[in-house]
Amino acid sequence: MAAIGRPEITFHALRHSHASLLIHSNVPVTVIAARMGHSSPQITLSTYAHLYSNDDAQAAAAIDAALSS
């Protein structure tokens, strides 16, 4: 990587990117935890909490849809 002027890609960086992409794709935290080898989803949530959206819009839309039917 140094020869082409790029930073070294570590296993840790690849692992973090993998988890980040799964979170961004709305994969359930239980599935992500299993793929990451975490003993519980709580570990995944505490490690990657900053990547989860605080946007309530999805929850509000789900309730609205349920109440509208």
CORLINMO-V563756 format. One line per field, one symbol per residue. ss: DSSP state (H for helix, E for strand, L for the rest). burial: 1 if it has 9 or more other ideal C-beta (glycine too) atoms within 8 Angstrom, else 0. A space follows every 10 residues. Layout:
# CORLINMO-V563756
ss: ???
burial: ???
This chain:
# CORLINMO-V563756
ss: LHHHLLLLLL HHHHHHHHHH HHHHLLLLHH HHHHHHLLLL HHHHHHHHHH HLLLLLHHHH HHHHHHHHL
burial: 0000000000 0001100111 0110000010 1110110100 1011100100 0000000000 000000000
